[in-house]
């Protein structure tokens, strides 16, 4: 048994097939099969049930995967620590974030952090909640900023710490009938043209869950790509939406968009810092996170 065999085995499981694993590892599918068979011979147990061309992970494979991941994580951490201690790598902060968090919370604060830590290299990936969690689980980056979601239950190896609350608000154009109202009832939304982002968006999921809990059925719901597209469509009088208040602070300040309270409906969700259970934050990572927390409080 060797490290390459363990890497191949874990890649097959994480990407769901021998074919996908061969693409990720840049080798042939027969080479992948050979590595897996060699690992099985070393362990003395089959790790997959084979029925014709179908290959399914069995109970032995599930046990082996748990320990193989631990071994590979420990080796990765050892290599990183050795490189850092011998000054072979500049200090790096690598993380993932959802679109809203990355664009509206992280990006505005990076330059201020870099002023205090000019030697640090900050790199991050922006994607949908489910993709960020999957990449974090595969150790594609060190930690992540995500929105509250049932998807977190699918990753038992990922822990979360509360990061901050995110307030959302109903917004309309200044010419909309709601703009002159002090508040509305949630039932009044049913006949409105309501703009939402893509189905994979964490904000859209939050909105849909809110409507479902309150038994609200929106008759006219239109998909747009992201928050910026929704803002422009509202400005052009093409509909209304619920958006994070932080993402529209400039438009609200200059009254380009109007916030309309919904009676008896607080719109607030939680944002989290997510990381693997064996994660040990570096001093620089802690300083980076603290800088974001400080900014969010002030």
C-alpha positions as a Markdown table, in Angstrom:
| # | Residue | x | y | z |
|---|---|---|---|---|
| 1 | Unk | 0.0 | 0.0 | 0.0 |
| 2 | Unk | 1.3 | 3.5 | -0.9 |
| 3 | Unk | 0.2 | 7.1 | -0.8 |
| 4 | Unk | -0.7 | 7.2 | -4.5 |
| 5 | Unk | -3.0 | 4.2 | -4.1 |
| 6 | Unk | -4.8 | 6.0 | -1.3 |
| 7 | Unk | -5.1 | 9.2 | -3.3 |
| 8 | Unk | -6.5 | 7.3 | -6.3 |
| 9 | Unk | -9.0 | 5.4 | -4.1 |
| 10 | Unk | -10.3 | 8.6 | -2.4 |
| 11 | Unk | -10.5 | 10.4 | -5.8 |
| 12 | Unk | -12.7 | 7.6 | -7.2 |
| 13 | Unk | -15.1 | 7.9 | -4.3 |
| 14 | Unk | -15.2 | 11.7 | -4.3 |
| 15 | Unk | -15.8 | 12.1 | -8.0 |
| 16 | Unk | -18.2 | 9.1 | -8.2 |
| 17 | Unk | -16.5 | 7.0 | -10.9 |
| 18 | Unk | -13.3 | 5.5 | -12.2 |
| 19 | Unk | -13.7 | 7.6 | -15.4 |
| 20 | Unk | -14.0 | 10.9 | -13.6 |
| 21 | Unk | -11.1 | 10.0 | -11.4 |
| 22 | Unk | -8.9 | 9.2 | -14.4 |
| 23 | Unk | -9.8 | 12.7 | -15.8 |
| 24 | Unk | -8.9 | 14.4 | -12.5 |
| 25 | Unk | -5.7 | 12.5 | -12.1 |
| 26 | Unk | -4.7 | 12.8 | -15.8 |
| 27 | Unk | -4.2 | 9.0 | -16.3 |
| 28 | Unk | -6.0 | 6.2 | -18.0 |
| 29 | Unk | -9.0 | 4.4 | -16.6 |
| 30 | Unk | -7.1 | 1.0 | -16.7 |
| 31 | Unk | -4.4 | 2.7 | -14.6 |
| 32 | Unk | -7.0 | 3.7 | -12.0 |
| 33 | Unk | -8.3 | 0.1 | -11.9 |
| 34 | Unk | -4.8 | -1.2 | -11.5 |
| 35 | Unk | -4.1 | 1.1 | -8.5 |
| 36 | Unk | -7.4 | 0.1 | -6.8 |
| 37 | Unk | -6.7 | -3.6 | -7.3 |
| 38 | Unk | -3.2 | -3.2 | -5.9 |
| 39 | Unk | -4.7 | -1.4 | -2.8 |
| 40 | Unk | -7.2 | -4.2 | -2.3 |
| 41 | Unk | -4.5 | -6.9 | -2.5 |
| 42 | Unk | -2.4 | -4.9 | 0.1 |
| 43 | Unk | -5.4 | -4.6 | 2.5 |
| 44 | Unk | -6.6 | -8.2 | 1.9 |
| 45 | Unk | -10.2 | -7.0 | 1.3 |
| 46 | Unk | -12.3 | -6.0 | -1.7 |
| 47 | Unk | -13.4 | -2.3 | -1.4 |
| 48 | Unk | -16.0 | -2.4 | -4.2 |
| 49 | Unk | -18.8 | -4.7 | -5.2 |
| 50 | Unk | -18.5 | -5.4 | -8.9 |
| 51 | Unk | -21.4 | -6.5 | -11.0 |
| 52 | Unk | -20.5 | -6.4 | -14.7 |
| 53 | Unk | -19.4 | -2.8 | -15.5 |
| 54 | Unk | -21.0 | -1.5 | -12.3 |
| 55 | Unk | -18.8 | -0.8 | -9.3 |
| 56 | Unk | -20.2 | 0.2 | -5.9 |
| 57 | Unk | -18.3 | 1.0 | -2.7 |
| 58 | Unk | -19.0 | -1.7 | -0.1 |
| 59 | Unk | -18.7 | -1.7 | 3.7 |
| 60 | Unk | -15.0 | -2.4 | 3.6 |
| 61 | Unk | -14.5 | 0.5 | 1.2 |
| 62 | Unk | -16.4 | 2.9 | 3.5 |
| 63 | Unk | -14.2 | 2.0 | 6.4 |
| 64 | Unk | -11.0 | 2.3 | 4.3 |
| 65 | Unk | -12.1 | 5.7 | 2.9 |
| 66 | Unk | -12.6 | 7.1 | 6.4 |
| 67 | Unk | -9.0 | 6.2 | 7.4 |
| 68 | Unk | -7.5 | 7.0 | 4.0 |
| 69 | Unk | -8.8 | 10.5 | 4.2 |
| 70 | Unk | -7.4 | 11.0 | 7.7 |
| 71 | Unk | -4.0 | 9.7 | 6.5 |
| 72 | Unk | -4.0 | 12.0 | 3.4 |
| 73 | Unk | -5.1 | 15.0 | 5.5 |
| 74 | Unk | -2.3 | 14.4 | 8.0 |
| 75 | Unk | 0.3 | 14.1 | 5.2 |
| 76 | Unk | -1.0 | 17.3 | 3.6 |
| 77 | Unk | -0.8 | 19.2 | 6.9 |
| 78 | Unk | 2.7 | 17.8 | 7.6 |
| 79 | Unk | 4.0 | 19.0 | 4.2 |
| 80 | Unk | 2.4 | 22.4 | 4.7 |
| 81 | Unk | 4.0 | 22.9 | 8.1 |
| 82 | Unk | 7.4 | 21.8 | 6.8 |
| 83 | Unk | 7.2 | 24.3 | 3.9 |
| 84 | Unk | 6.1 | 27.1 | 6.2 |
| 85 | Unk | 8.7 | 26.4 | 8.9 |
| 86 | Unk | 11.5 | 26.4 | 6.3 |
| 87 | Unk | 10.2 | 29.6 | 4.6 |
| 88 | Unk | 9.6 | 27.9 | 1.3 |
| 89 | Unk | 6.1 | 29.4 | 1.0 |
| 90 | Unk | 4.8 | 32.9 | 1.5 |
| 91 | Unk | 2.0 | 33.1 | 4.1 |
| 92 | Unk | -1.2 | 32.1 | 2.2 |
| 93 | Unk | -4.8 | 32.5 | 3.1 |
| 94 | Unk | -7.0 | 30.3 | 0.9 |
| 95 | Unk | -10.8 | 30.0 | 1.3 |
| 96 | Unk | -14.1 | 29.8 | -0.4 |
| 97 | Unk | -17.2 | 32.0 | -0.2 |
| 98 | Unk | -20.7 | 32.4 | -1.6 |
| 99 | Unk | -21.2 | 35.2 | -4.1 |
| 100 | Unk | -22.8 | 37.6 | -1.7 |
| 101 | Unk | -20.2 | 37.0 | 1.1 |
| 102 | Unk | -17.3 | 37.1 | -1.3 |
| 103 | Unk | -18.3 | 40.3 | -3.2 |
| 104 | Unk | -20.0 | 42.3 | -0.4 |
| 105 | Unk | -18.2 | 41.3 | 2.8 |
| 106 | Unk | -14.8 | 39.9 | 1.9 |
| 107 | Unk | -13.6 | 41.9 | -1.1 |
| 108 | Unk | -14.1 | 45.4 | 0.5 |
| 109 | Unk | -11.9 | 44.4 | 3.4 |
| 110 | Unk | -9.0 | 42.7 | 1.7 |
| 111 | Unk | -7.0 | 45.9 | 0.9 |
| 112 | Unk | -7.3 | 47.0 | 4.6 |
| 113 | Unk | -6.0 | 43.6 | 5.7 |
| 114 | Unk | -3.2 | 43.7 | 3.2 |
| 115 | Unk | -2.1 | 47.1 | 4.6 |
| 116 | Unk | -1.5 | 45.4 | 7.9 |
| 117 | Unk | -0.1 | 42.2 | 6.5 |
| 118 | Unk | 1.6 | 43.1 | 3.1 |
| 119 | Unk | 3.4 | 39.8 | 3.0 |
| 120 | Unk | 0.2 | 37.7 | 3.0 |
| 121 | Unk | -1.2 | 36.2 | -0.2 |
| 122 | Unk | -5.1 | 36.1 | -0.2 |
| 123 | Unk | -6.8 | 33.8 | -2.7 |
| 124 | Unk | -10.4 | 32.7 | -2.7 |
| 125 | Unk | -13.0 | 31.0 | -4.7 |
| 126 | Unk | -16.6 | 32.3 | -5.2 |
| 127 | Unk | -19.4 | 29.8 | -6.0 |
| 128 | Unk | -22.8 | 28.5 | -4.9 |
| 129 | Unk | -23.2 | 27.2 | -1.3 |
| 130 | Unk | -23.3 | 23.6 | -2.4 |
| 131 | Unk | -20.2 | 23.8 | -4.5 |
| 132 | Unk | -18.2 | 25.7 | -1.8 |
| 133 | Unk | -19.1 | 23.0 | 0.7 |
| 134 | Unk | -18.1 | 20.2 | -1.7 |
| 135 | Unk | -14.8 | 21.8 | -2.5 |
| 136 | Unk | -14.1 | 22.4 | 1.2 |
| 137 | Unk | -14.9 | 18.8 | 1.9 |
| 138 | Unk | -12.3 | 17.8 | -0.8 |
| 139 | Unk | -9.7 | 20.2 | 0.8 |
| 140 | Unk | -9.6 | 22.5 | -2.2 |
| 141 | Unk | -9.1 | 25.4 | 0.2 |
| 142 | Unk | -8.6 | 25.9 | 3.9 |
| 143 | Unk | -11.9 | 27.2 | 5.1 |
| 144 | Unk | -15.1 | 28.8 | 3.8 |
| 145 | Unk | -17.7 | 31.4 | 4.4 |
| 146 | Unk | -21.2 | 30.0 | 3.8 |
| 147 | Unk | -24.9 | 30.8 | 4.5 |
| 148 | Unk | -27.1 | 28.7 | 6.8 |
| 149 | Unk | -28.3 | 25.7 | 4.9 |
| 150 | Unk | -29.6 | 22.1 | 5.3 |
| 151 | Unk | -26.7 | 21.2 | 3.0 |
| 152 | Unk | -24.4 | 21.4 | 6.0 |
| 153 | Unk | -26.1 | 18.2 | 7.4 |
| 154 | Unk | -24.6 | 16.3 | 4.4 |
| 155 | Unk | -21.0 | 16.9 | 5.5 |
| 156 | Unk | -20.4 | 15.5 | 9.0 |
| 157 | Unk | -16.7 | 16.3 | 8.7 |
| 158 | Unk | -17.4 | 20.0 | 8.4 |
| 159 | Unk | -17.8 | 22.2 | 11.4 |
| 160 | Unk | -19.2 | 25.7 | 11.5 |
| 161 | Unk | -18.8 | 28.7 | 13.7 |
| 162 | Unk | -21.2 | 31.7 | 13.7 |
| 163 | Unk | -19.8 | 34.5 | 11.6 |
| 164 | Unk | -22.5 | 37.2 | 11.5 |
| 165 | Unk | -26.2 | 37.8 | 10.9 |
| 166 | Unk | -27.3 | 38.9 | 7.4 |
| 167 | Unk | -30.3 | 41.2 | 7.2 |
| 168 | Unk | -32.4 | 41.0 | 4.1 |
| 169 | Unk | -35.1 | 43.5 | 3.1 |
| 170 | Unk | -37.9 | 43.8 | 0.5 |
| 171 | Unk | -36.9 | 46.5 | -2.0 |
| 172 | Unk | -38.9 | 48.2 | -4.8 |
| 173 | Unk | -38.2 | 51.1 | -7.2 |
| 174 | Unk | -39.2 | 54.6 | -6.1 |
| 175 | Unk | -42.1 | 54.5 | -8.6 |
| 176 | Unk | -43.6 | 51.3 | -7.3 |
| 177 | Unk | -46.9 | 51.4 | -5.5 |
| 178 | Unk | -45.3 | 50.0 | -2.3 |
| 179 | Unk | -42.7 | 52.8 | -2.2 |
| 180 | Unk | -45.0 | 55.2 | -0.4 |
| 181 | Unk | -46.2 | 52.6 | 2.1 |
| 182 | Unk | -44.9 | 52.3 | 5.7 |
| 183 | Unk | -45.2 | 48.5 | 5.5 |
| 184 | Unk | -47.1 | 45.8 | 3.7 |
| 185 | Unk | -48.5 | 42.4 | 4.6 |
| 186 | Unk | -46.7 | 39.4 | 3.1 |
| 187 | Unk | -49.9 | 38.2 | 1.3 |
| 188 | Unk | -49.6 | 41.3 | -0.9 |
| 189 | Unk | -46.5 | 39.9 | -2.6 |
| 190 | Unk | -48.4 | 37.1 | -4.2 |
| 191 | Unk | -49.5 | 39.2 | -7.2 |
| 192 | Unk | -46.2 | 41.0 | -7.7 |
| 193 | Unk | -43.5 | 40.3 | -10.2 |
| 194 | Unk | -40.8 | 38.9 | -8.0 |
| 195 | Unk | -37.2 | 38.6 | -9.1 |
| 196 | Unk | -34.9 | 35.9 | -7.7 |
| 197 | Unk | -31.4 | 34.6 | -8.5 |
| 198 | Unk | -30.5 | 31.2 | -9.8 |
| 199 | Unk | -32.0 | 28.0 | -8.2 |
| 200 | Unk | -28.6 | 27.2 | -6.6 |
| 201 | Unk | -28.4 | 30.5 | -4.8 |
| 202 | Unk | -28.5 | 30.4 | -1.0 |
| 203 | Unk | -30.4 | 33.7 | -1.0 |
| 204 | Unk | -33.1 | 32.2 | -3.3 |
| 205 | Unk | -33.4 | 29.1 | -1.0 |
| 206 | Unk | -33.8 | 31.4 | 2.0 |
| 207 | Unk | -36.6 | 33.3 | 0.2 |
| 208 | Unk | -38.4 | 30.2 | -1.0 |
| 209 | Unk | -38.3 | 28.7 | 2.5 |
| 210 | Unk | -39.6 | 31.9 | 4.0 |
| 211 | Unk | -42.5 | 31.9 | 1.5 |
| 212 | Unk | -43.3 | 28.3 | 2.1 |
| 213 | Unk | -43.3 | 28.7 | 5.9 |
| 214 | Unk | -45.8 | 31.5 | 5.5 |
| 215 | Unk | -47.9 | 29.7 | 2.9 |
| 216 | Unk | -47.2 | 32.3 | 0.2 |
| 217 | Unk | -47.5 | 31.4 | -3.5 |
| 218 | Unk | -45.8 | 33.9 | -5.8 |
| 219 | Unk | -47.6 | 33.9 | -9.1 |
| 220 | Unk | -45.0 | 35.7 | -11.2 |
| 221 | Unk | -41.4 | 34.7 | -10.3 |
| 222 | Unk | -38.5 | 35.4 | -12.7 |
| 223 | Unk | -35.0 | 34.1 | -12.5 |
| 224 | Unk | -32.0 | 36.4 | -12.9 |
| 225 | Unk | -28.3 | 35.5 | -12.7 |
| 226 | Unk | -27.2 | 37.4 | -9.5 |
| 227 | Unk | -27.8 | 40.3 | -7.1 |
| 228 | Unk | -26.5 | 42.9 | -9.5 |
| 229 | Unk | -28.8 | 41.8 | -12.3 |
| 230 | Unk | -31.8 | 41.9 | -9.8 |
| 231 | Unk | -30.8 | 45.4 | -8.7 |
| 232 | Unk | -30.7 | 46.7 | -12.2 |
| 233 | Unk | -34.1 | 45.1 | -13.1 |
| 234 | Unk | -35.7 | 46.7 | -10.0 |
| 235 | Unk | -34.2 | 50.0 | -10.9 |
| 236 | Unk | -35.8 | 49.6 | -14.3 |
| 237 | Unk | -39.2 | 48.9 | -12.8 |
| 238 | Unk | -39.3 | 45.3 | -13.9 |
| 239 | Unk | -40.2 | 43.8 | -10.5 |
| 240 | Unk | -39.4 | 43.6 | -6.8 |
| 241 | Unk | -37.2 | 41.4 | -4.6 |
| 242 | Unk | -35.8 | 40.5 | -1.2 |
| 243 | Unk | -32.0 | 41.2 | -1.1 |
| 244 | Unk | -29.3 | 41.5 | 1.6 |
| 245 | Unk | -29.3 | 45.0 | 2.9 |
| 246 | Unk | -25.5 | 45.2 | 2.8 |
| 247 | Unk | -25.6 | 44.5 | -1.0 |
| 248 | Unk | -27.9 | 47.5 | -1.6 |
| 249 | Unk | -26.7 | 50.0 | 1.0 |
| 250 | Unk | -25.6 | 52.6 | -1.7 |
| 251 | Unk | -28.9 | 52.3 | -3.6 |
| 252 | Unk | -30.9 | 52.7 | -0.3 |
| 253 | Unk | -28.8 | 55.7 | 0.8 |
| 254 | Unk | -29.4 | 57.5 | -2.5 |
| 255 | Unk | -33.0 | 56.4 | -2.6 |
| 256 | Unk | -32.5 | 54.6 | -5.9 |
| 257 | Unk | -34.2 | 51.6 | -4.2 |
| 258 | Unk | -36.8 | 51.8 | -1.4 |
| 259 | Unk | -36.9 | 49.4 | 1.5 |
| 260 | Unk | -40.4 | 48.3 | 2.5 |
| 261 | Unk | -40.9 | 46.5 | 5.8 |
| 262 | Unk | -43.1 | 43.4 | 5.8 |
| 263 | Unk | -45.4 | 43.2 | 8.8 |
| 264 | Unk | -44.4 | 40.5 | 11.4 |
| 265 | Unk | -41.7 | 39.0 | 9.1 |
| 266 | Unk | -38.1 | 39.4 | 10.3 |
| 267 | Unk | -35.8 | 38.6 | 7.4 |
| 268 | Unk | -32.5 | 37.5 | 8.9 |
| 269 | Unk | -30.2 | 34.6 | 8.2 |
| 270 | Unk | -27.0 | 33.3 | 9.7 |
| 271 | Unk | -23.6 | 33.2 | 8.0 |
| 272 | Unk | -20.9 | 30.8 | 9.1 |
| 273 | Unk | -17.2 | 30.1 | 8.9 |
| 274 | Unk | -17.0 | 26.4 | 7.8 |
| 275 | Unk | -13.9 | 24.2 | 8.1 |
| 276 | Unk | -12.9 | 20.5 | 8.4 |
| 277 | Unk | -12.9 | 19.0 | 11.9 |
| 278 | Unk | -9.2 | 18.5 | 11.9 |
| 279 | Unk | -8.5 | 22.1 | 10.8 |
| 280 | Unk | -6.0 | 24.2 | 12.8 |
| 281 | Unk | -6.2 | 27.9 | 11.9 |
| 282 | Unk | -2.9 | 29.6 | 11.4 |
| 283 | Unk | -2.2 | 32.9 | 13.2 |
| 284 | Unk | -2.6 | 34.8 | 9.9 |
| 285 | Unk | -5.9 | 33.1 | 9.2 |
| 286 | Unk | -7.2 | 34.1 | 12.6 |
| 287 | Unk | -6.0 | 37.7 | 12.1 |
| 288 | Unk | -7.8 | 37.7 | 8.7 |
| 289 | Unk | -11.1 | 36.5 | 10.2 |
| 290 | Unk | -10.9 | 38.9 | 13.1 |
| 291 | Unk | -10.5 | 41.8 | 10.6 |
| 292 | Unk | -13.8 | 40.8 | 9.0 |
| 293 | Unk | -15.5 | 40.4 | 12.3 |
| 294 | Unk | -14.3 | 43.8 | 13.4 |
| 295 | Unk | -15.5 | 45.5 | 10.3 |
| 296 | Unk | -18.9 | 43.8 | 10.5 |
| 297 | Unk | -19.5 | 45.1 | 14.0 |
| 298 | Unk | -18.5 | 48.8 | 13.3 |
